[in-house]
């Protein structure tokens, strides 16, 4: 047996076409086959507007939120690591055999009317990193003995 398939696309169907019979005819060699068909409405429906709109809004918002999350993670990565260590009480640097976690270096003899560098190095850093997060800082004038 030999089969041939053809697809018939009807570009525009009106309501009037639904009430008519259509005749399809196949001629092969000496034989002719005739079939009569009647069109029926299908169950294809468009998406409701609110579902489509919700989908489009989510499709736009999700990448924006993902980019914002990556941006926040990159900009605040140190803060996030410190927060994670504080919340989980997990510190990978504990027990690593080192006496200090960081060395604080600053320009000690800088002539500055506000002495911001000195205050930051000697007060703010130790307060935040040592008291709040449990790190051990090495600050030269505080922790290093003369001649050491």
C-alpha positions, -999 to 999 in steps of 0.1 A, spaced: 0 0 0 11 35 -7 0 64 16 0 101 8 -7 128 34 -16 163 27 -23 191 52 -52 214 44 -50 248 62 -80 270 61 -68 305 69 -101 321 77 -133 303 89 -165 322 94 -196 313 114 -214 307 81 -188 281 71 -198 260 102 -232 253 87 -220 240 53 -207 206 42 -173 204 24 -164 178 -1 -129 164 -3 -120 143 -33 -90 121 -39 -81 108 -73 -55 81 -76 -51 62 -109 -87 52 -119 -102 54 -85 -118 84 -69 -127 87 -32 -150 113 -19 -154 124 17 -179 149 30 -168 169 61 -184 194 84 -164 219 104 -167 220 142 -156 246 166 -127 235 187 -120 241 224 -91 264 218 -94 295 239 -70 323 245 -56 328 279 -76 352 301 -61 387 302 -52 386 339 -33 353 335 -14 365 305 -6 398 323 5 380 354 27 358 334 43 387 315 49 406 347 65 376 363 86 370 332 100 406 335 103 408 373 121 374 378 152 384 358 152 418 374 150 403 409 178 378 400 201 406 388 193 427 419 201 397 441 234 391 424 243 428 427 235 428 464 256 396 469 285 411 451 284 445 468 278 431 503 296 398 501 318 404 532 288 416 552 269 385 541 297 362 551 300 378 585 263 377 590 262 340 580 290 332 605 273 351 632 239 335 627 251 300 622 279 302 648 302 287 623 337 301 617 361 283 594 390 304 607 386 291 643 411 264 650 433 272 620 464 277 643 468 314 636 471 338 665 453 366 646 427 367 619 437 401 604 465 427 607 453 463 608 476 487 592 471 525 591 492 556 587 499 564 624 518 597 619 493 612 596 485 648 605 448 649 604 426 674 623 399 648 628 421 617 632 395 596 614 421 569 604 433 564 639 397 562 653 387 538 626 417 515 632 417 516 669 380 519 679 356 511 651 373 480 635 379 463 669 344 471 680 328 456 649 351 427 641 362 416 676 333 423 698 304 416 673 319 388 651 346 373 673 376 379 652 411 386 666 428 416 651 465 424 653 469 462 658 505 472 659 505 497 687 482 476 708 493 440 703 530 442 693 556 445 721 584 470 716 612 453 697 588 424 687 
